[in-house]
Amino acid sequence: MDTVNDTLETKIAALLEAGRAPSTHSCYARDMEYVEAWHRLTFGAPLPWPAPTERVVRFVAEHLTALPAPVDDALCAAGLKRFAGPVRATTMRRRLAAWSAAHHARGLESPCRAPRVRELLRCGRRAEAPVRLTPALSETQLAAAVSRCDRSVAGVRDAALLQVAFWAGGRRRSELARLDVEDVQPAGPGRYWLTVRRGKRRHEPLVVAVRDEAATALGAWLSALGATSGPLFRRLFRGGRIGGRLSADGIAEILERRFAAAGLPAALSAHSVRAGYVSTAGQAGRPLGEVMAATGHRSLGSCLRYYRAGGTARSCA
């Protein structure tokens, strides 16, 4: 009988794994790495299965208030936590979802939905300061960042990355990281079609146009890359040697480094590119339908959250 149950649990786990998007797998893996590291640092032992509810409660409470300094410092030093201090309730919900999924995959009841855990999350969300909107990157700021890119291999790559990220629909860093050379197809003089593969399984690939200065920058990078297949945006080593695919985090670091080199505000981030494209399009009076077709937004409300500086008013005029 135990063999039958073990086989059934294996099948259930396989179905749960197959039913998740690749991006969800990656996100859950990173979050579980974080949870396991926190548990080792806090209790000096591997994560137990199932986890006691009180340990989940402690995980949530410490992260929403303040982790012990040695634990916080160790997590930051390991690259598992970007900044010391409390984390947002949205981050906690995501990590608890990963922890819960890991329980279910083992055929165990998850303690992450216990009443005390849910109440802590609810209170933590109410106690948070309002979320600050990501500032939008303007055309002028984009031009300033691009102007600091020289004719070196790194400069050519970064100019293409900046231009494509902005003008090809305000692409997310994860979308840029997934691009392959095969996703770029010529569409006449000074123009390319770019096939963007998005993270969610239900989303069909999005085809967007790359024109004008963005097409010029992309063409220059393709020439420097000299490849007909494989990752589009790649790591570079000393001497300009070209390596493998850039990660989403690597792309964010490059963009932010270029913003800093151009003397742009420190508050700008990789996400500012998406807000910048949507805001620029709105201020130019482009219909929201066209903007959403380029960004890939399916929800009007989600798209509108990216508008800054009165973009919606001019778009609707």
Phi, psi and chi 1 to 4 in degrees:
 res  aa     phi    psi   chi1   chi2   chi3   chi4
   1 MET       -  -39.7 -172.2   68.2  175.5      -
   2 ASP   -62.8  -36.8  -72.9  -17.8      -      -
   3 THR   -63.7  -40.0  -57.7      -      -      -
   4 VAL   -62.9  -45.1  172.7      -      -      -
   5 ASN   -64.5  -40.2  -74.7  -24.0      -      -
   6 ASP   -62.7  -40.8  -70.2  -15.2      -      -
   7 THR   -64.3  -42.2  -56.7      -      -      -
   8 LEU   -62.9  -43.8  177.5   60.1      -      -
   9 GLU   -63.6  -36.6  -69.0  -59.0  -25.3      -
  10 THR   -63.3  -42.3  -59.6      -      -      -
  11 LYS   -65.5  -41.4  -69.7  178.9  177.8  179.0
  12 ILE   -63.2  -45.1  -69.4  171.0      -      -
  13 ALA   -60.8  -40.3      -      -      -      -
  14 ALA   -64.3  -40.1      -      -      -      -
  15 LEU   -65.4  -42.1  -77.5  170.6      -      -
  16 LEU   -62.8  -40.8  -71.0  171.5      -      -
  17 GLU   -65.1  -44.9  -73.1  -68.9  -54.0      -
  18 ALA   -67.9  -25.9      -      -      -      -
  19 GLY   -83.4   -2.8      -      -      -      -
  20 ARG  -101.5  147.0  -65.3 -166.8 -173.3  103.9
  21 ALA   -66.4  151.3      -      -      -      -
  22 PRO   -55.5  -37.9  -25.8   33.8      -      -
  23 SER   -65.7  -33.1   58.6      -      -      -
  24 THR   -68.1  -42.1  -56.5      -      -      -
  25 HIS   -55.4  -48.4  -79.0  -67.0      -      -
  26 SER   -63.5  -44.0  175.7      -      -      -
  27 CYS   -64.7  -45.0 -172.0      -      -      -
  28 TYR   -62.2  -39.6  -82.5   10.0      -      -
  29 ALA   -62.8  -44.2      -      -      -      -
  30 ARG   -64.1  -41.8  -70.7 -164.7  -57.1  -88.5
  31 ASP   -67.1  -37.8  -76.9  -27.4      -      -
  32 MET   -70.4  -32.6  -77.9  -48.4  -58.1      -
  33 GLU   -60.8  -40.4 -178.1 -176.8    3.4      -
  34 TYR   -65.5  -47.8 -178.3   93.4      -      -
  35 VAL   -60.2  -45.0  171.6      -      -      -
  36 GLU   -63.9  -39.7  -71.2  165.5   -5.4      -
  37 ALA   -65.3  -43.4      -      -      -      -
  38 TRP   -58.4  -43.8  167.3   82.9      -      -
  39 HIS   -65.5  -42.2 -166.6  -84.5      -      -
  40 ARG   -62.9  -42.5  -75.9 -165.8  -56.0  -88.5
  41 LEU   -69.1  -33.6  -70.3  165.6      -      -
  42 THR   -83.4  -41.9  -56.9      -      -      -
  43 PHE  -114.1   -6.2  -62.8  101.2      -      -
  44 GLY    65.8   27.7      -      -      -      -
  45 ALA  -151.6  158.6      -      -      -      -
  46 PRO   -63.4  159.6  -17.9   30.1      -      -
  47 LEU   -66.7  126.3 -167.5   64.8      -      -
  48 PRO   -82.9  155.7   30.0  -32.1      -      -
  49 TRP  -128.7  122.1  -60.4   97.6      -      -
  50 PRO   -73.7  158.5   29.6  -35.9      -      -
  51 ALA   -77.9  136.8      -      -      -      -
  52 PRO   -62.1  141.3  -19.3   31.1      -      -
  53 THR   -56.9  -37.9  -59.5      -      -      -
  54 GLU   -63.7  -28.4  -74.3  -53.3  -50.8      -
  55 ARG   -74.3  -34.9  -64.3 -159.4  179.6 -178.8
  56 VAL   -66.6  -41.5 -179.5      -      -      -
  57 VAL   -59.3  -44.0  168.7      -      -      -
  58 ARG   -64.2  -41.0  178.3  169.4  174.7  174.2
  59 PHE   -56.4  -47.5  177.9   77.8      -      -
  60 VAL   -68.6  -48.0  174.4      -      -      -
  61 ALA   -61.6  -44.7      -      -      -      -
  62 GLU   -66.5  -37.8  -74.4 -171.5  -11.5      -
  63 HIS   -75.0  -29.0  -79.8   83.1      -      -
  64 LEU   -82.7  -15.7  -67.6  179.5      -      -
  65 THR  -113.4  -83.1   53.5      -      -      -
  66 ALA  -158.4  124.4      -      -      -      -
  67 LEU   -72.8  151.6  -79.3  163.4      -      -
  68 PRO   -55.2  136.6  -24.6   33.9      -      -
  69 ALA   -53.0  -44.0      -      -      -      -
  70 PRO   -62.1  -38.0  -22.7   34.0      -      -
  71 VAL   -68.8  -45.9  174.4      -      -      -
  72 ASP   -59.8  -46.0 -150.5    8.6      -      -
  73 ASP   -63.2  -40.6  -67.4  -16.6      -      -
  74 ALA   -67.3  -39.4      -      -      -      -
  75 LEU   -65.8  -39.8  -71.0  168.8      -      -
  76 CYS   -67.2  -42.8  -70.0      -      -      -
  77 ALA   -63.7  -31.3      -      -      -      -
  78 ALA   -81.1   -3.6      -      -      -      -
  79 GLY    78.3   12.8      -      -      -      -
  80 LEU   -89.8  -15.5  -63.5  171.5      -      -
  81 LYS  -137.6  128.1 -165.4  167.3 -176.7  -80.9
  82 ARG   -76.6  -38.5  -68.1 -171.7   67.1 -175.6
  83 PHE  -134.2  145.3  -54.4  105.9      -      -
  84 ALA   -70.9  154.3      -      -      -      -
  85 GLY   109.3 -177.9      -      -      -      -
  86 PRO   -63.5  158.3  -18.4   30.2      -      -
  87 VAL  -113.8  164.0  -57.7      -      -      -
  88 ARG   -78.9  155.8  -61.4 -164.7   68.2   84.9
  89 ALA   -61.4  -32.1      -      -      -      -
  90 THR   -63.7  -39.2   50.8      -      -      -
  91 THR   -64.5  -40.3  -57.5      -      -      -
  92 MET   -65.2  -39.7  -68.4  -51.6  -56.3      -
  93 ARG   -63.0  -39.6  -75.6 -160.3  -61.2  -86.6
  94 ARG   -65.9  -43.4 -168.0 -165.9   68.0 -135.7
  95 ARG   -67.3  -35.8  -73.4  178.8  178.0  154.4
  96 LEU   -68.9  -33.0  -70.2  178.5      -      -
  97 ALA   -63.2  -40.8      -      -      -      -
  98 ALA   -65.2  -43.9      -      -      -      -
  99 TRP   -63.5  -41.5 -157.5   -9.2      -      -
 100 SER   -63.6  -44.7 -154.3      -      -      -
 101 ALA   -62.1  -36.6      -      -      -      -
 102 ALA   -65.4  -35.7      -      -      -      -
 103 HIS   -64.8  -47.7  -83.9   84.7      -      -
 104 HIS   -62.6  -36.8  -65.8  156.3      -      -
 105 ALA   -63.8  -24.4      -      -      -      -
 106 ARG   -94.6    5.6  -69.6  168.8  169.0   78.3
 107 GLY    73.6   25.1      -      -      -      -
 108 LEU  -110.7  151.3  -58.0  170.7      -      -
 109 GLU   -75.5  134.5 -175.1  174.2  -12.4      -
 110 SER   -84.0  134.2  171.3      -      -      -
 111 PRO   -84.3   -2.6   31.7  -34.0      -      -
 112 CYS   -75.1  -11.1  -60.2      -      -      -
 113 ARG  -109.1   18.4  -66.6 -173.6   61.6   79.9
 114 ALA   -62.6  149.1      -      -      -      -
 115 PRO   -53.5  -40.9  -28.4   35.6      -      -
 116 ARG   -65.5  -37.7  -76.7 -166.7   71.2 -163.9
 117 VAL   -66.0  -46.1  175.1      -      -      -
 118 ARG   -64.3  -37.7  -62.4  173.2   69.8  177.3
 119 GLU   -67.1  -40.0  179.7   66.7    9.9      -
 120 LEU   -61.4  -43.9  -86.1  175.9      -      -
 121 LEU   -62.4  -42.2  -80.3  175.4      -      -
 122 ARG   -62.4  -45.9 -174.5 -176.7   64.8   79.9
 123 CYS   -66.9  -39.1  -67.1      -      -      -
 124 GLY   -62.5  -39.1      -      -      -      -
 125 ARG   -65.8  -39.4 -172.7  168.9   60.4 -110.3
 126 ARG   -69.2  -31.9  -75.5 -172.4  173.9 -177.6
 127 ALA   -80.8  -13.8      -      -      -      -
 128 GLU   -67.7  150.4  -78.8  179.5  -15.4      -
 129 ALA   -70.2  153.6      -      -      -      -
 130 PRO   -56.6  142.4  -21.3   31.3      -      -
 131 VAL   -69.2  130.4  177.5      -      -      -
 132 ARG   -82.7  134.3  -65.4 -179.9   62.3 -175.8
 133 LEU   -69.3  139.8  -68.1  175.4      -      -
 134 THR   -66.2  127.9  -57.2      -      -      -
 135 PRO   -65.8  146.8   21.9  -31.1      -      -
 136 ALA   -87.1  139.8      -      -      -      -
 137 LEU   -79.6  126.6 -178.3   73.3      -      -
 138 SER   -88.6  166.4   69.2      -      -      -
 139 GLU   -59.0  -41.1  -75.2 -174.0   74.7      -
 140 THR   -62.5  -43.2  -58.7      -      -      -
 141 GLN   -67.0  -39.0  -69.7  171.5  -30.8      -
 142 LEU   -59.6  -46.9  172.5   67.2      -      -
 143 ALA   -60.9  -37.8      -      -      -      -
 144 ALA   -64.6  -41.9      -      -      -      -
 145 ALA   -66.7  -42.3      -      -      -      -
 146 VAL   -65.2  -37.4  170.8      -      -      -
 147 SER   -64.0  -21.1   70.3      -      -      -
 148 ARG   -86.0   -2.4  -62.4  -59.6  -62.3  -91.9
 149 CYS   -86.5  117.7  -62.0      -      -      -
 150 ASP   -83.7 -166.3   58.0   22.5      -      -
 151 ARG   -91.8    8.1  -64.8 -179.6  179.3  -85.7
 152 SER   -69.1  168.4   66.6      -      -      -
 153 VAL   -59.1  -42.3  176.6      -      -      -
 154 ALA   -64.0  -41.6      -      -      -      -
 155 GLY   -64.6  -41.6      -      -      -      -
 156 VAL   -65.2  -43.7  171.6      -      -      -
 157 ARG   -62.0  -47.2  179.6 -159.4   62.4 -177.3
 158 ASP   -68.9  -34.1  -66.2   -2.9      -      -
 159 ALA   -63.6  -42.9      -      -      -      -
 160 ALA   -64.9  -40.1      -      -      -      -
 161 LEU   -62.3  -45.6 -167.7   52.5      -      -
 162 LEU   -62.9  -48.1  -76.0  159.3      -      -
 163 GLN   -67.2  -44.5  -64.8  -83.1   21.9      -
 164 VAL   -67.9  -42.7  170.0      -      -      -
 165 ALA   -55.8  -41.5      -      -      -      -
 166 PHE   -80.5  -56.8 -168.9   93.3      -      -
 167 TRP   -83.4  -15.1  -68.4  114.7      -      -
 168 ALA   -91.7   41.0      -      -      -      -
 169 GLY    92.4   19.1      -      -      -      -
 170 GLY    63.5   60.6      -      -      -      -
 171 ARG   -71.7  141.6  -57.5  -88.2   53.2   99.0
 172 ARG   -70.3  155.1  -60.7  180.0  178.2   91.8
 173 ARG   -64.3  -33.4   57.9 -177.4 -178.4  168.7
 174 SER   -66.0  -36.0   59.1      -      -      -
 175 GLU   -68.8  -40.1  -65.3  170.0  -19.2      -
 176 LEU   -63.9  -38.4  -65.5  165.6      -      -
 177 ALA   -66.8  -28.3      -      -      -      -
 178 ARG   -84.1  -10.4  -80.0 -169.0  -70.8  -91.6
 179 LEU   -65.7  139.2  -72.1  172.8      -      -
 180 ASP  -114.8  162.0  -71.3  -31.5      -      -
 181 VAL   -57.9  -35.8  175.1      -      -      -
 182 GLU   -65.1  -17.0  -61.2   94.5  -42.4      -
 183 ASP   -79.3   -6.1  -64.0  -35.3      -      -
 184 VAL  -105.9  119.5 -177.2      -      -      -
 185 GLN  -126.6  133.0  -64.5  -63.1  -35.2      -
 186 PRO   -60.1  142.9  -20.5   32.5      -      -
 187 ALA  -133.4   37.4      -      -      -      -
 188 GLY   104.9  175.8      -      -      -      -
 189 PRO   -58.2  128.6  -22.7   33.9      -      -
 190 GLY    64.3   32.6      -      -      -      -
 191 ARG  -156.8  143.3  179.5  171.1  173.2  173.0
 192 TYR  -131.7  155.6  -66.5   98.0      -      -
 193 TRP   -99.9  133.9  -69.8  117.7      -      -
 194 LEU  -119.0  121.9 -171.9   66.9      -      -
 195 THR   -94.1  116.1  -60.1      -      -      -
 196 VAL  -103.5  119.9  179.8      -      -      -
 197 ARG   -94.0  120.4  -63.9 -173.9  -55.6  -79.8
 198 ARG   -94.9  166.0  -68.4  173.9  -72.2  170.5
 199 GLY   -73.9  -31.6      -      -      -      -
 200 LYS   -84.5  137.9  -61.2  -61.6 -177.0 -178.5
 201 ARG   -61.7  -32.3  -70.9  166.9   61.6   96.5
 202 ARG   -75.4  -11.3   66.1  179.5 -179.1  -86.8
 203 HIS   -89.0  127.1  -73.3  167.2      -      -
 204 GLU   -74.2  153.7  -66.2  -64.3  -35.8      -
 205 PRO   -56.7  147.0  -24.6   34.7      -      -
 206 LEU  -106.4  130.8 -174.9   70.3      -      -
 207 VAL  -106.4  120.8  179.1      -      -      -
 208 VAL  -125.9  156.2  -64.3      -      -      -
 209 ALA   -90.6  142.8      -      -      -      -
 210 VAL  -118.2  118.1 -178.6      -      -      -
 211 ARG  -126.1  170.9  -55.9 -178.7  179.1   90.7
 212 ASP    52.8 -131.2  -55.2  -35.0      -      -
 213 GLU   -64.8  -29.9   62.5  -94.2   32.5      -
 214 ALA   -67.4  -39.9      -      -      -      -
 215 ALA   -65.8  -38.9      -      -      -      -
 216 THR   -62.5  -45.0  -59.1      -      -      -
 217 ALA   -65.7  -40.3      -      -      -      -
 218 LEU   -65.8  -42.6  179.3   56.6      -      -
 219 GLY   -61.4  -39.4      -      -      -      -
 220 ALA   -64.3  -40.3      -      -      -      -
 221 TRP   -68.0  -40.1  169.2 -121.2      -      -
 222 LEU   -60.5  -39.6  -72.4  169.3      -      -
 223 SER   -65.7  -43.2  -63.8      -      -      -
 224 ALA   -66.7  -36.1      -      -      -      -
 225 LEU   -68.7  -43.4 -178.0   59.3      -      -
 226 GLY    65.4   27.3      -      -      -      -
 227 ALA  -117.1  149.1      -      -      -      -
 228 THR  -105.3   -2.2   57.5      -      -      -
 229 SER  -156.7  170.3   62.5      -      -      -
 230 GLY    92.2 -174.5      -      -      -      -
 231 PRO   -56.9  141.0  -21.3   32.0      -      -
 232 LEU   -79.0  -53.8  177.3   60.3      -      -
 233 PHE  -100.8  121.2  -68.1  114.7      -      -
 234 ARG  -126.2  161.0  -51.9 -168.4 -171.4 -164.0
 235 ARG   -70.0  154.8  -61.7  169.0   61.8 -159.4
 236 LEU  -125.7  142.4  -63.6  176.4      -      -
 237 PHE  -111.8  174.6  -60.7  102.6      -      -
 238 ARG   -55.3  136.7 -173.3  170.2  -63.5  177.4
 239 GLY    87.1    5.1      -      -      -      -
 240 GLY    81.9   10.5      -      -      -      -
 241 ARG   -68.3  133.5 -174.9  167.6   59.3   87.1
 242 ILE   -91.9  131.2  -62.2  174.2      -      -
 243 GLY  -109.2 -143.5      -      -      -      -
 244 GLY   -90.2 -169.6      -      -      -      -
 245 ARG   -62.3  136.1 -173.6 -176.1  -58.3  -85.4
 246 LEU   -72.2  139.6  -88.7  169.9      -      -
 247 SER   -81.3  166.8   67.1      -      -      -
 248 ALA   -60.6  -40.6      -      -      -      -
 249 ASP   -66.1  -37.7  -73.2  -15.6      -      -
 250 GLY   -62.9  -39.7      -      -      -      -
 251 ILE   -65.1  -42.5  -72.7  173.1      -      -
 252 ALA   -59.8  -41.8      -      -      -      -
 253 GLU   -64.0  -40.1  -71.5  174.1    6.7      -
 254 ILE   -64.2  -47.1  -70.0  169.0      -      -
 255 LEU   -60.5  -46.2  -64.8  178.0      -      -
 256 GLU   -67.6  -34.2  -69.8  168.4   12.7      -
 257 ARG   -66.2  -38.9 -172.8  165.0   64.4 -116.4
 258 ARG   -68.3  -36.6  -72.2  -63.2 -179.7  180.0
 259 PHE   -62.5  -44.8  -63.2  156.2      -      -
 260 ALA   -64.5  -40.6      -      -      -      -
 261 ALA   -63.3  -28.8      -      -      -      -
 262 ALA   -87.5    2.2      -      -      -      -
 263 GLY    73.0   26.7      -      -      -      -
 264 LEU   -83.3  162.9  -59.3 -179.5      -      -
 265 PRO   -55.6  140.8  -26.3   35.1      -      -
 266 ALA   -65.7  -20.9      -      -      -      -
 267 ALA   -71.7  -16.7      -      -      -      -
 268 LEU   -68.1  139.7  -70.3  171.6      -      -
 269 SER  -137.3 -179.2   67.7      -      -      -
 270 ALA   -58.5  -34.0      -      -      -      -
 271 HIS   -69.3  -20.5 -154.0   55.4      -      -
 272 SER   -63.4  -25.3  -62.0      -      -      -
 273 VAL   -65.1  -43.5  176.8      -      -      -
 274 ARG   -66.4  -45.5 -168.4  161.6  175.4   82.0
 275 ALA   -61.8  -36.0      -      -      -      -
 276 GLY   -66.2  -43.0      -      -      -      -
 277 TYR   -63.3  -47.6  171.9   79.0      -      -
 278 VAL   -64.0  -42.6  175.2      -      -      -
 279 SER   -66.5  -42.4  -62.1      -      -      -
 280 THR   -62.3  -43.1  -62.4      -      -      -
 281 ALA   -64.2  -40.4      -      -      -      -
 282 GLY   -66.6  -41.7      -      -      -      -
 283 GLN   -68.4  -24.6  -68.5  158.9   15.0      -
 284 ALA   -83.6   -2.3      -      -      -      -
 285 GLY    84.2   15.6      -      -      -      -
 286 ARG   -71.2  139.0  -73.8 -176.6   59.2 -170.0
 287 PRO   -60.4  144.4  -21.7   32.8      -      -
 288 LEU   -60.8  -31.4  -82.9  173.2      -      -
 289 GLY   -59.9  -41.6      -      -      -      -
 290 GLU   -67.3  -40.5  -70.4 -176.8   11.7      -
 291 VAL   -63.0  -45.2  177.7      -      -      -
 292 MET   -66.2  -32.8  -68.6  172.6   65.4      -
 293 ALA   -64.5  -34.0      -      -      -      -
 294 ALA   -78.9  -41.5      -      -      -      -
 295 THR   -78.7  -26.4   60.4      -      -      -
 296 GLY    90.6    8.6      -      -      -      -
 297 HIS   -67.5  136.7  -79.9  113.6      -      -
 298 ARG  -102.1  -19.4  -66.6 -167.6  173.2 -170.2
 299 SER  -106.3  128.0  161.6      -      -      -
 300 LEU   -60.7  -40.7 -179.6   62.3      -      -
 301 GLY   -62.1  -40.6      -      -      -      -
 302 SER   -63.4  -41.1  -64.7      -      -      -
 303 CYS   -66.6  -42.6 -173.6      -      -      -
 304 LEU   -62.6  -27.3  -74.7  173.5      -      -
 305 ARG   -65.6  -16.1  -77.6 -161.6  -68.7  -89.8
 306 TYR   -89.8  -10.1  -75.2   89.8      -      -
 307 TYR   -73.9  136.3  -85.2   90.6      -      -
 308 ARG  -129.4  157.3  -53.2  -74.2 -172.5  -88.9
 309 ALA    56.1   46.3      -      -      -      -
 310 GLY    74.3   20.2      -      -      -      -
 311 GLY   -61.9  -38.0      -      -      -      -
 312 THR   -66.8  -37.0   52.1      -      -      -
 313 ALA   -63.1  -43.1      -      -      -      -
 314 ARG   -71.2  -33.7  -68.9 -167.4   59.4 -178.7
 315 SER   -66.2  -35.0  177.7      -      -      -
 316 CYS   -88.6   -1.9  -62.6      -      -      -
 317 ALA   -71.2      -      -      -      -      -
